[in-house]
Amino acid sequence: MSSSPRPGETRQVKHMSHSSRETLERCAKSWFLKYMAAAPQSPALWSAGGTAVHEVTEWYDLMALNGKADIATSALGQTWETLFGHQLAKIREKEPNENAWRRSKGDSVAAWNTLGPQLVQAYIDWRKRSPWEIWTTPDGEPAIELDVSGMLPGCPVEIKGYVDRIFHDPLFDRLVVFDLKSGKRPPKTGAQFGAYGALVTQKYGVTAHLGVPFMNRRATVGRPYELAEFTPAAVGAVFGTAWAKVQAGSFPANGFPGECYICDVQAACAAQNGPLAHLYDPASPGHPSNDPPY
């Protein structure tokens, strides 16, 4: 994507991802405001905490691959403080007022400083008892936060994808697309795993057989998804259809009203009477696109 446009302008979108396609399907207006209008996104404490969990587990796995698992374990608390602190600094830069941050009931910085290391430890404990091994790509790269971005047939733009882990299951000799979930809700479908699996096949010529979420709060894996149906052609067609919607240029506020609270650009949405709607949402009467041509 290009640099951020000024209020009232839009930017050209040059790629898609699973999360952006999911946003488009959930609410086209939210997609437009986030990806084309570049409306300010209100920060969420759960996002800062979840990102830090991902970063610390990534650091642990890289250390473990280099034979330094014991060192990583002893430095876990300090590493959490450092990486969570970096995430907090980022959202404070966007919004210094912590009371304005989106958060779940009972969420606080102090609560995350207790919960975060527990979620990380849950993953580490599972890794120690699991027979699965980090897969190494044909290029020799360990599949940890692996960039699998690429083109799929049926979609004219690049699809971005970063897989938390890809494991090799030695018992069944199969590859497992793996995603850490620090939230409470498990995935409703296998679409995310399927998108990653198709990109893996397209990029490396191998088959990812299974998609598995790790539910950090439950300290165990969640429901597995078979990925046979998610071929590059099938997934590419889904993204191609989504891209056609983007090209059509119609972005209605069609989200479920009860889910608007999770939207980080609702302050720019006319349907929500957002205070910034006149700057970013063409549906607002005060938007520059509605000015008379003289």
URSUL-V330160 format. One record per helix or strand of 3 or more residues. SS is the DSSP state (a for helix, b for strand). FROM is the first residue (numbers start at 1). LEN is the number of residues. Records with the same first field share a line. If there is no record, write none. Layout:
SS->FROM-LEN ; FROM-LEN
This chain:
b->15-3 ; 144-4 ; 158-3 ; 162-8 ; 174-8 ; 208-8 ; 220-7
a->18-9 ; 28-9 ; 45-21 ; 69-6 ; 76-19 ; 98-3 ; 109-21 ; 191-14 ; 232-17 ; 257-6 ; 266-3 ; 270-3 ; 277-4 ; 288-3
